[in-house]
Amino acid sequence: MRLLGTLTFAALLMCGASAPSTPPVTVAPVAEISIHDYGDHDANCAEWTDRCRTCSRSEAGEQVCSNIGPTCQPAAVTCVRRIKPAQ
């Protein structure tokens, strides 16, 4: 049993010796507006998309979004139709 503990300790030391000497670079996440939050950030947008899903705002102000396709890779969310301003 003591031999197993010694071998485990030696293996841990060898793994630690091969670790890189510099810490990995971490990148702070960029604050992105999700497709579900976009309508809250752009109140004049009636329809928006990330090229995978499309969301729209009903006359009552409710948000409705389509489902994403199985192989779609979302892009940045953009407004595709604006609400006409009241005249």
C-alpha positions as CSV (number, residue, x, y, z in Angstrom):
1,M,0.0,0.0,0.0
2,R,2.9,2.3,0.8
3,L,4.4,1.6,-2.6
4,L,1.2,2.7,-4.3
5,G,1.1,6.0,-2.4
6,T,4.8,6.6,-3.3
7,L,4.1,5.9,-7.0
8,T,1.1,8.1,-7.0
9,F,3.1,11.0,-5.4
10,A,5.9,10.5,-7.9
11,A,3.4,10.6,-10.8
12,L,1.9,13.8,-9.5
13,L,5.4,15.4,-9.3
14,M,6.2,14.4,-12.8
15,C,2.9,15.8,-14.2
16,G,3.5,19.1,-12.3
17,A,7.0,19.4,-13.7
18,S,5.7,19.3,-17.3
19,A,3.2,22.1,-16.7
20,P,3.9,25.4,-18.6
21,S,5.7,28.0,-16.6
22,T,3.5,30.9,-17.8
23,P,-0.2,31.0,-16.8
24,P,-2.7,30.6,-19.6
25,V,-4.1,33.8,-21.1
26,T,-7.7,34.5,-20.2
27,V,-9.8,36.8,-22.3
28,A,-12.6,38.7,-20.6
29,P,-16.0,37.8,-22.2
30,V,-17.4,40.5,-24.4
31,A,-20.8,41.7,-23.3
32,E,-23.1,40.5,-26.0
33,I,-26.8,41.1,-26.3
34,S,-28.6,37.8,-26.8
35,I,-31.4,37.4,-29.3
36,H,-33.8,37.2,-26.4
37,D,-32.6,40.5,-24.9
38,Y,-32.3,42.5,-28.1
39,G,-35.9,43.7,-28.1
40,D,-35.4,45.2,-24.6
41,H,-32.3,47.1,-25.9
42,D,-33.8,48.4,-29.1
43,A,-37.4,49.4,-28.5
44,N,-37.9,50.7,-32.0
45,C,-37.0,47.3,-33.6
46,A,-40.0,45.2,-34.6
47,E,-38.1,42.2,-35.9
48,W,-34.5,41.1,-35.3
49,T,-32.4,38.0,-36.2
50,D,-29.1,36.3,-35.6
51,R,-29.3,34.6,-39.0
52,C,-30.5,31.4,-37.2
53,R,-33.6,32.6,-35.3
54,T,-35.9,35.4,-36.0
55,C,-37.8,37.3,-33.2
56,S,-40.6,39.8,-33.6
57,R,-42.6,42.0,-31.3
58,S,-46.4,41.7,-31.4
59,E,-48.7,44.7,-31.3
60,A,-49.2,43.9,-27.6
61,G,-45.4,44.1,-27.1
62,E,-44.9,40.4,-26.6
63,Q,-41.7,38.9,-28.0
64,V,-42.0,35.7,-30.1
65,C,-38.9,33.9,-31.4
66,S,-38.4,31.0,-33.8
67,N,-36.4,27.9,-33.0
68,I,-32.8,27.5,-34.0
69,G,-31.8,24.9,-36.7
70,P,-29.6,22.0,-35.6
71,T,-26.5,23.1,-37.5
72,C,-26.9,26.9,-37.5
73,Q,-24.1,29.1,-36.1
74,P,-25.6,32.3,-34.8
75,A,-24.1,35.7,-35.9
76,A,-24.5,39.1,-34.3
77,V,-28.0,40.1,-33.7
78,T,-29.3,42.8,-36.1
79,C,-32.6,44.6,-36.5
80,V,-34.3,43.8,-39.9
81,R,-37.6,45.8,-39.4
82,R,-38.2,48.9,-37.5
83,I,-41.4,50.2,-36.0
84,K,-42.9,53.1,-38.0
85,P,-42.9,56.2,-35.8
86,A,-46.3,57.7,-35.0
87,Q,-47.0,60.8,-37.1
